[in-house]
Amino acid sequence: MFIRYAAKSCPLRTKHSWVSFTLKALLVVFLPLRVYCEDSKNSVESLAPSFGTSTAEMSLEEALENQIKRAPFHSDQAMWNQRKTALIQSLHKKLRIKKEFASSKFQIHKNFDIAGIRIKTISLETSDGTTVHGNIYSPTSMTNALAGILLPHDHSDNGRFDRVLIILAMNLARAGAFVMTWDMIGWGNTLGDHDQPETKPRQVQHGLELLKVFSTQQYLDKKRIGLVGFSGGAHLGIYLSALTDDIQTRVLASMISSLRVGNCSCELLGYPYQNVFHGTDNVELSALFEPRPQLIISNGSDWTRHFPEIGFNTIYKIYSLSNSSQKLESIFLKEMGHDFSPGHRQIAYNFLEKNLKLRFTKDINGQVDETWIPIIDEAALGESY
């Protein structure tokens, strides 16, 4: 495991002396942290509270107090196993997850080949009656088993048709994977009112049902299924991979924080974080993925800006209980914003290459090539059948 900071000095600092003292105490209790400083120009205390600051965001003091209350649950493997079981049971109950469901109404409506990649337009009539639309990307030529990667989209206007998601899907497919993208409720070709308390439970259920169908793809290696999520996609990824062991590795970006649950009603509603015993947050829920390989990317512009100080330590401590801390990676991109930029993507590619045995085409500088990916029209990916 390692965590890298773009910070001025490796001893973490804040503007409040008592908070600094508490942070140091937590660090001493939780882990011997190896820190790699990447930038000598900026300090953690200078992070601008820009995108992520709102009345829905906790203060550092509140977040620290909550972490201290929950620390006994992370003190040893037995305590954590009890807590983990309770949290997963809570997720099943509060989200009303159906463990058994029919998945026979899956359709492939059309497909086309472009730049060595086959793209299928799919739909699944889910157990709640919603027809969820999506795409599956794969190499046109397959001789060996491929990895499988779930790619839930964020809240950008274009959803699964967003250029960033297409770039990711095309490159991951070229590297040796089936890649599935699909609509949130009220996005793309999937109908429904997104701003409802029921949206989170329904979207989690949709994801689980789609995963069941996705994993039946011929040539898909069920032991190499991963997930990549940014912002709202990462939020959905927390829940999906907590409720199934089928997802073996994941990358979550611009979401994990003790200060804030999210930004959309589908993130804020539908699961009572504070009603769980001693409360919980996205940090502790992310630790449910232990001991599987996980990369968490935070940045200096949204609510994840304090994740290196408040959050990472909790997850690292929990991974350490099972001697799996080497499977946890965290990258803090000080100068990056709330997006999934080329810099984010290169980090994700490297992690997935290692953990899902992918093979990317790289330039002379070792960067994964994205210049080959053509513009793909929304109409080609969407409903026209």
N, C-alpha and C positions, 0 to 999 in steps of 0.2 A: 504494500500500500504506500502511496505517497499523496501528499497534497501540495499544490504549488500556489503561491501567492504572488500577485503583483503588488508588493508592499514595500514601504520604505525601510522598515526594520523588522526583523523576525520576531522579537518579543511583541505580542499583540498589545495594542494600546487603545484606550477609549478616552472620551473627554471627562468621564466621571471616575474619580479615583476609587470609590468603593466598588463600582462595577468592574474596574480593572483588577482590583483585589479578588473579587469573586471569580472572575474569569481565570485568574492565575490558579486559584484554588481548584477550580473545576479541571483545569488542564493537568494539575498535579495528580488529582484523583483519577481522571479518566484515561490519560495516555501519555506516553513519552512521544511527543509529536515531532516528526521529521518535517521541517519546513524548507521549501526551496524558494528563495526569493528571486523573482524574475525581473523586477523593475526597481531601481533605486530612487526613482523620482517622486513617488507618491506613497502616502501612508494610509493605513486602514482608517485612521480617524478623519481623513479628508474626504471620505466617500460622500458624494452628494446624494442626499435622500430625495431622488427625483421621481422616477416612474412609479416606484412601489409605495410611496408614502401616502397614506390616507387615514381617515378616522377608523378604518377597519384594521389598521396595522397596530400590533402591540409595540410597546416600548421595549428597549433592551432589558430594562429592569424586570418587567412582567415576564418576558420570555425566559430570563435566567431563573426567576422564582419558580416558574412551572417546571423547568428542567430539574431543579433541585428537588422538587416534590416527587418527581418520577424516578429520580436516580436510584432509589432502593430496588426498583423493579429490574434494573440493569446491573445489579451488583454481582450476580453469578449466573451460571447457565440455567440452574433450576428455576430461579426467580424469573429469568427472562423467558424461559419456555412456558411458564404459567401465564405470564403477561401476553406473550405472543398468541397463545391459544385463545385467551380472552378477547384480544383485539380482533382476531380473525372471526371468531364467533359473533362479535358485535357487528362486524362488517356484513356478514351473511344475514343477520337478523335485521339490522337497520336498513340495509339496501334491498331486503326481500329477494335475495338471490335464489333463483331456481336451479337446483343441482341437476335436475332431469328436464330435458326439453327436446322437442322435435327439431330436426335440422334438415328436413327433406325438401324444403322449398327454396333450395339454392339454385340459381340459374347463372349460366354464362351467356351473355346476350350477344357479344361480338368480341373479336380480337383482331389485332393488327400487329405487324412487325415493323420496327423502326430502329435503325442503328444497332442491329444485333440483339434487340430486346423485344420480347413478345408482351403485349399489354392486353389483358382481358378486362372487359367491363362486366361486372358481376352484380348480383343482388341477392339478398336473403330476406325472406319473410320471417321475422323473428317471433318468438313466443308471445309477445305483446301485440302482435298484429302489424307492427311497423315493417315496411319494406325498406331495408337499409341498402344503399348503393355504394359501390366501391370499385377498386381496380386491383388486379394482381399482375405484377411485373415479374418476368423471369427471362433467363437467356433463351434465345431461339434454339440453341443446340444444347442438349443435356445428355451426358454420358455417365455422370456420377451423381450421387445424392447431393442435394443442395441444402443449405441452411434456410431457415424461414425467419422473416423479420416482420413484425407488426409495426406499422407507421401511422399512429393516430395523429390527426392534424390539430393545429391550434385554432384560435379564434380569428385568424385573418379572414378577410372578406371572401377570399377564394377557396378556403378550405383545402380539400384534397387536390384541387386544381392549381394551388399555389406553386409558383416556379421553384421555390426552395424545396418543397416536398417532392416535386417531380425530379429535381436534380438528385436528391438523396435516393429516391426509389430506383432511378436508372443506374446510378453508380453501384448501389448495393446489389442490384440484379446482375450487373456486369461482373461483379466480383465473386458471384457464385451463390445467389440467394433468390428464393421466392420472396417477394415483398408485397404486402397487402396494405392498401390505404382504404379508408371508408369514411363516410359522412357522419358528422355529428347530427343530432336531431335539428331540423330546420336549416341545414347547410346542404349545398349542392343539389342533388336530386332527391334527397330524403326529406319528406314532409314532416311538419310538426312545429309546435311552439317551443322554442328553446328555453325561454325564460320562465320555467316552471319548477317547483320543488321536486317533481318526479323525474326531471331530466337526468340527474346524476344516476339514480338507480337504474333507469332504463338504458342509459348509455353504457354502463358497466355490464349489464346483462347482454346487450347487443354485442359488445366486444368479446365476451366469453363464448357466445354462440357462434360468432364469426371465426374465432380461434379454433373451435371444434371442427368446423368445415375446412378451414385453411390447412389444418394439420393432416387432412386426408389427401392432400395433393400428391400425385404420383411423383416420385423422386425426392420428396421432402424428407430430410433427416429430422425426426422428431426429437432427437437428442441435441439439436442445434437450433433452437428457436429463441430469438431475441426480440427486444422491443426498443424503439427509439422514439422519445417523445420530448417535445419542446413546449413550454408554457402549458396551455390547456391539454395538449397531447401528453405531457409529462404527468399532469394531474390524473388523467384517466389511466396512465400507465402504472401509477402507484397502486391503484385499486385492482386492476386486472391481474397484475403479477403477485399481489398479496393473496388472491383468491384461487390461484392455480399454480401448480408446480411445473406446468408445461413450458413456461417461459424461463429459460436458463440464464440469460444475461440481459442487461438493459443499460440504456443511456438516458438520463433525465437531465434536462437543461432548463434554466430560468423558471424554476418553480419551487424547489425544496427550501423551506424556511420555517423557522419557529415564530416569525413575526406576523405571518399572514397566510391564510389558507389558499387564497387565489384572488381572482379579479372578476369572474363572471358568476352569475347566479347558479350555473351548473356546478361550480366549484364551492360556492359559499353555502348552498342549500343541499338538502337531501341526506346529509349525514351529520348527526349532532356531536361534533368533536368534543365539546365541553361536558357532555352528558356521560361520556365514558368515565369509568372510575379514575379519579385524579386527572381527567382530561387527557387529550392526546393532540398531536399535531402532525404535519406532513413529514417532519423529521423522524419521529418515532414510527410512523406508518411506513416510511421508506426503509427503516431497519428491518421490517418484516421480510424483506427480500434475502436477508442473511440465511445461509452462507454463500449465496450465488454471486457471481461477479457483477459489479455495479460501478458505473461511472456517473458522478454528479457534477454538472457544470454550473457554476454560479457566476455572477457578474457584478460590476460596480454601479449599475444604473437602476435596478429594480429591487423588489423585496428580498432577493437572495443576497444582497450586498453584504450582509453580516453572517452569512452561512459559515465562513471559515472560523468565525469567533463563536457563534452560537448555533450549533446544529451538527457540524461535522464530528465534534468530539463524542456526541451521543452515539452516532452510528458506528464510529470507529470502536468505541468501547464494546458495543454489542457484537460486532464482527470479531473482536478479539476474544470474546468468551468462547467461541467455537474454533479458535485458532485459524480464522479465515480472513484476518485483516489485510493480507496480501491481495485479496480479491476486490478490495474497495479502493477506488481511485476518486479523487476530487480535484478539479481544476477551477481556480478562481481567475476570471478574466477581467481585471480591473477596468480596462478601457472599453470593454465591449458593452453593448446594450441588451435590451430585451428582444433578442432575435436569435436566429440560428444561422449566423454568418458563415462565410467560408472558413474562418478560423475555428468556429465551433465544429463545423463539419469535418475538418481535418483531424481534430482530436477524436471525434466519434469514430471516424474510419479506422484510425490506428487501434482503438480499443476493440472494435468489432473484428478487425482482422486477426487480432490475437486470440480472442475468446470464441469466435465462431468459425475460425479457420477459413477466412475469406482471402481472396487474392486480387488486390487492386492494381490497376495500371498507374504507375507513378512517373513523374518527370525526373530530371537529373538532380533536383533538389530534394527528392524524396516525398514530394507532395502528390496527393492523389489527383489525377487529371480530371477536370470537369469540363474542359473546353469542347469535348466531343459530343456533348448532349444537345440534341436539336430542340428547337422550340416546338412544343406539342400543344395544339389547340384544345381548348376546353371541350369543344364539341366532339373531338375524337375520343376523349376519356369519359364523357358523360352520357346521359340518356338520349339515345336517338333510335329507339327501337319500338 
